[in-house]
Amino acid sequence: MGIKPSYIKTMGTALMEQHGASFNNNFDDNKRVVSEVTTIESKIIRNRVAGFITRKVNTNNRRR
């Protein structure tokens, strides 16, 4: 999809550092976790953050 805005990357990275064990390679699970641990009210922003996290988790799993 292209380059993501820096605030998506910042929030996603911070969430992975704080709650890394809660995330996996399933987008729907990550979307639920993002909703639980943040106060993001916008569905679009929540989905973008969850998508960023899912992509990072999948990339990290491939490198191992």
N, CA and C atoms as a LAMMPS dump frame, in Angstrom:
ITEM: TIMESTEP
0
ITEM: NUMBER OF ATOMS
192
ITEM: BOX BOUNDS ff ff ff
-5.0000000000000000e+02 5.0000000000000000e+02
-5.0000000000000000e+02 5.0000000000000000e+02
-5.0000000000000000e+02 5.0000000000000000e+02
ITEM: ATOMS id mol type element x y z
1 1 1 N 0.811 -1.195 0
2 1 2 C 0 0 0
3 1 3 C 0.849 1.251 0
4 2 1 N 2.099 1.14 0.318
5 2 2 C 2.912 2.339 0.281
6 2 3 C 3.423 2.735 1.647
7 3 1 N 3.853 3.958 1.743
8 3 2 C 4.439 4.48 2.967
9 3 3 C 3.346 4.855 3.948
10 4 1 N 3.496 4.423 5.176
11 4 2 C 2.519 4.749 6.216
12 4 3 C 2.919 6.049 6.907
13 5 1 N 1.943 6.804 7.386
14 5 2 C 2.26 8.028 8.138
15 5 3 C 3.098 7.71 9.381
16 6 1 N 3.908 8.647 9.789
17 6 2 C 4.824 8.409 10.901
18 6 3 C 4.088 8.142 12.21
19 7 1 N 2.898 8.734 12.404
20 7 2 C 2.187 8.494 13.664
21 7 3 C 1.697 7.055 13.763
22 8 1 N 1.409 6.41 12.637
23 8 2 C 1.019 4.995 12.649
24 8 3 C 2.218 4.152 13.078
25 9 1 N 3.375 4.449 12.495
26 9 2 C 4.591 3.715 12.843
27 9 3 C 4.961 3.933 14.297
28 10 1 N 4.851 5.166 14.766
29 10 2 C 5.209 5.486 16.146
30 10 3 C 4.313 4.743 17.128
31 11 1 N 3.003 4.803 16.891
32 11 2 C 2.071 4.116 17.797
33 11 3 C 2.271 2.605 17.737
34 12 1 N 2.422 2.064 16.534
35 12 2 C 2.606 0.626 16.389
36 12 3 C 3.875 0.13 17.064
37 13 1 N 4.955 0.863 16.875
38 13 2 C 6.221 0.48 17.497
39 13 3 C 6.132 0.547 19.015
40 14 1 N 5.517 1.606 19.537
41 14 2 C 5.366 1.742 20.988
42 14 3 C 4.502 0.613 21.556
43 15 1 N 3.431 0.273 20.865
44 15 2 C 2.568 -0.815 21.334
45 15 3 C 3.3 -2.146 21.307
46 16 1 N 4.109 -2.373 20.287
47 16 2 C 4.864 -3.626 20.217
48 16 3 C 5.897 -3.715 21.333
49 17 1 N 6.482 -2.586 21.707
50 17 2 C 7.453 -2.591 22.792
51 17 3 C 6.784 -2.864 24.138
52 18 1 N 5.591 -2.296 24.338
53 18 2 C 4.903 -2.428 25.622
54 18 3 C 4.117 -3.728 25.742
55 19 1 N 3.48 -4.154 24.642
56 19 2 C 2.574 -5.309 24.685
57 19 3 C 2.933 -6.336 23.613
58 20 1 N 4.202 -6.513 23.347
59 20 2 C 4.662 -7.365 22.252
60 20 3 C 4.144 -8.79 22.306
61 21 1 N 4.037 -9.353 23.493
62 21 2 C 3.593 -10.738 23.617
63 21 3 C 2.113 -10.915 23.275
64 22 1 N 1.362 -9.835 23.288
65 22 2 C -0.073 -9.915 23.01
66 22 3 C -0.382 -9.998 21.522
67 23 1 N 0.562 -9.641 20.674
68 23 2 C 0.317 -9.575 19.235
69 23 3 C 0.794 -10.848 18.543
70 24 1 N 0.087 -11.222 17.474
71 24 2 C 0.477 -12.374 16.66
72 24 3 C 0.304 -12.022 15.189
73 25 1 N 0.311 -13.011 14.306
74 25 2 C 0.238 -12.728 12.876
75 25 3 C -1.196 -12.706 12.342
76 26 1 N -2.18 -12.6 13.207
77 26 2 C -3.582 -12.533 12.806
78 26 3 C -4.087 -11.098 12.975
79 27 1 N -4.524 -10.481 11.886
80 27 2 C -4.959 -9.095 11.908
81 27 3 C -6.132 -8.88 12.857
82 28 1 N -7.121 -9.773 12.831
83 28 2 C -8.306 -9.586 13.674
84 28 3 C -7.961 -9.64 15.165
85 29 1 N -7.054 -10.538 15.538
86 29 2 C -6.61 -10.6 16.932
87 29 3 C -5.882 -9.318 17.321
88 30 1 N -5.017 -8.846 16.436
89 30 2 C -4.263 -7.623 16.722
90 30 3 C -5.178 -6.409 16.804
91 31 1 N -6.203 -6.374 15.979
92 31 2 C -7.178 -5.274 16.018
93 31 3 C -7.876 -5.231 17.375
94 32 1 N -8.227 -6.401 17.881
95 32 2 C -8.874 -6.487 19.195
96 32 3 C -7.931 -6.017 20.296
97 33 1 N -6.674 -6.438 20.23
98 33 2 C -5.695 -6.042 21.248
99 33 3 C -5.469 -4.536 21.206
100 34 1 N -5.344 -3.957 20.016
101 34 2 C -5.152 -2.508 19.893
102 34 3 C -6.332 -1.779 20.522
103 35 1 N -7.541 -2.27 20.304
104 35 2 C -8.729 -1.642 20.9
105 35 3 C -8.702 -1.722 22.422
106 36 1 N -8.207 -2.836 22.947
107 36 2 C -8.188 -3.031 24.398
108 36 3 C -7.134 -2.188 25.099
109 37 1 N -5.967 -2.013 24.485
110 37 2 C -4.859 -1.36 25.181
111 37 3 C -4.706 0.124 24.839
112 38 1 N -5.527 0.639 23.928
113 38 2 C -5.447 2.064 23.58
114 38 3 C -6.82 2.709 23.692
115 39 1 N -6.837 4.014 23.49
116 39 2 C -8.096 4.756 23.481
117 39 3 C -8.383 5.305 22.095
118 40 1 N -7.887 4.639 21.064
119 40 2 C -8.124 5.083 19.688
120 40 3 C -9.607 4.906 19.379
121 41 1 N -10.269 5.992 19.033
122 41 2 C -11.694 5.925 18.735
123 41 3 C -11.966 5.738 17.244
124 42 1 N -11.028 6.137 16.414
125 42 2 C -11.203 6.033 14.971
126 42 3 C -10.941 4.599 14.507
127 43 1 N -11.919 4.025 13.822
128 43 2 C -11.778 2.664 13.325
129 43 3 C -10.678 2.578 12.27
130 44 1 N -10.551 3.597 11.45
131 44 2 C -9.54 3.611 10.387
132 44 3 C -8.133 3.62 10.989
133 45 1 N -7.911 4.467 11.98
134 45 2 C -6.593 4.544 12.615
135 45 3 C -6.278 3.236 13.334
136 46 1 N -7.269 2.689 14.045
137 46 2 C -7.068 1.413 14.752
138 46 3 C -6.679 0.319 13.766
139 47 1 N -7.365 0.246 12.631
140 47 2 C -7.067 -0.784 11.642
141 47 3 C -5.689 -0.589 11.027
142 48 1 N -5.298 0.642 10.8
143 48 2 C -3.975 0.899 10.232
144 48 3 C -2.876 0.505 11.202
145 49 1 N -3.063 0.823 12.48
146 49 2 C -2.074 0.443 13.495
147 49 3 C -2.011 -1.082 13.597
148 50 1 N -3.161 -1.744 13.631
149 50 2 C -3.184 -3.206 13.709
150 50 3 C -2.542 -3.828 12.474
151 51 1 N -2.779 -3.25 11.317
152 51 2 C -2.157 -3.744 10.088
153 51 3 C -0.654 -3.583 10.109
154 52 1 N -0.18 -2.445 10.609
155 52 2 C 1.259 -2.206 10.722
156 52 3 C 1.894 -3.238 11.648
157 53 1 N 1.253 -3.478 12.784
158 53 2 C 1.776 -4.44 13.755
159 53 3 C 1.782 -5.85 13.155
160 54 1 N 0.706 -6.223 12.463
161 54 2 C 0.618 -7.542 11.843
162 54 3 C 1.736 -7.724 10.826
163 55 1 N 1.974 -6.699 10.039
164 55 2 C 3.033 -6.774 9.037
165 55 3 C 4.406 -6.917 9.696
166 56 1 N 4.646 -6.182 10.782
167 56 2 C 5.919 -6.273 11.488
168 56 3 C 6.104 -7.66 12.114
169 57 1 N 5.048 -8.201 12.702
170 57 2 C 5.134 -9.537 13.305
171 57 3 C 5.445 -10.571 12.231
172 58 1 N 4.777 -10.473 11.082
173 58 2 C 5.023 -11.42 9.991
174 58 3 C 6.442 -11.279 9.461
175 59 1 N 6.946 -10.066 9.343
176 59 2 C 8.307 -9.848 8.864
177 59 3 C 9.321 -10.424 9.843
178 60 1 N 9.092 -10.216 11.133
179 60 2 C 10.004 -10.754 12.147
180 60 3 C 9.994 -12.281 12.159
181 61 1 N 8.843 -12.888 11.916
182 61 2 C 8.748 -14.352 11.903
183 61 3 C 9.484 -14.944 10.704
184 62 1 N 9.472 -14.253 9.569
185 62 2 C 10.153 -14.751 8.377
186 62 3 C 11.654 -14.719 8.528
187 63 1 N 12.164 -13.776 9.282
188 63 2 C 13.61 -13.618 9.44
189 63 3 C 14.227 -14.679 10.323
190 64 1 N 13.444 -15.352 11.122
191 64 2 C 13.965 -16.346 12.068
192 64 3 C 14.243 -17.637 11.391
